[in-house]
Amino acid sequence: MPETLKARSHYGREMTVRVVEWSTGTVGRHAIAGIDAHSELELVGVWVSDPAKVGRDAGELAGLGRDLGVLATGDADALIALAPDAIVHTAMTDDRVMESIQDLQRFLRAGINVVSSGPVILQFPYGVLPDSIIDQVAAAAREGGASLHVNGIDPGFANDVLPLSMTSLSQSIDEVRCLEIADYSTYNQPVAMGQLFGFGQPMDFPSVLASPGVLSLAWGSVVRQLAAGLGVTLDEPLIERTERVPADRDYSTVSVEIPTGTLAALRFEIVGQVDGVDRVVLEHVTRTHPDQCPQWPRPDRGDGCYRIMVHGEPEMTVEFGHHGRDGDHNVSGMIVTAMRLVNSVPAVVAAAPGILTALDMPLVTGRGLVAG
């Protein structure tokens, strides 16, 4: 039977997939809740980096208010020895990209399928990572007969499946632009806020994202995947445009303090051009208070959104907003990231071994989540 047909028949029948959750931070705790809610998934293990979490029940760590009968461990070897069907990997990777790639390769060689929130460069590594690294990951997948899919919301659904689906309605396309417009004041990631973005740091602070080429490494995969989906060849290199704004007064966020004069707002674009004309653009508009930079794009509703604009014939705009039941868009941002991964598990388990991008995946839905 052809591999694609075999994968589809596997995905189509009832099955229980044994899953290990790797990390219980801001995304991982929601992944645990999602795995528990999914009728086709069974949580069999949880990995934690914090010794204080070892031995605690997964339900407690996820804030479910009940035990799940699965205790957290820091013993990676023991979890790999469980031979789960899949690992939902949500550990922080932004500050340890190469180390995390080694981790993922270890899982793949052990025959364990992986869905991961990072490193985001693996969302679509072609033309971004050196071929030698891509080949190593692909070889690990072949050796173990397993698959890897890196995704989430951004990079992820908001700038791969959603915009590409919209372009299926186009007669002609001049430009595809994907925006994240958000107030990050409730984003609980001190490392990302302070060191990667540089919020609360002096304007000349050498933050990670301020270094030339880093934006293209971090989000260039988004631009390149959209171009691949549209069948266009981009000029090299990608174009980076950045606007940084200091605080006009003191601000407080859940992650960092932002004194007057330090970095408070950031707007950037990663641009794929064809013959010198912008064709595919990833844009982020990031505030640390909703009153900042009123001249910049704002969500139509709430404090955060993803906006997709397809310029051409016809002109199309979709604004995708979300918020948790408590009203916080940063909390729901963690939920949608987690659930894009969790809901992709059955398809990734069923797929042929290798690196799976959004262009390789079947339709992923909320199958198994509708309340009985």
Secondary structure by P-SEA (a helix, b strand, c coil): ccaaaaaaaaaacbbbbbbbbccccaaaaaaaaaaaacccccccbbbbcccccccccccccccccccccbbbbccaaaaaacccccccccccccccaaaaaaaaaaaaaacbbbbcccccccccccccccaaaaaaaaaaaaaacbbbbbbcccccccccaaaaaaacccccccbbbbbbbbbccccccccccccccccccccccccccccccccccccaaaaaaaaaaacccccccbbbbbbbbcccccccccccccccccccbbbbbbbbbccccccbbbbbbcccccccccccccccccccbbbbbbccccbbbbbbbbbcccccaaaaaaaaaaaaaaaaaaaaaacccccccccccccccccccccc
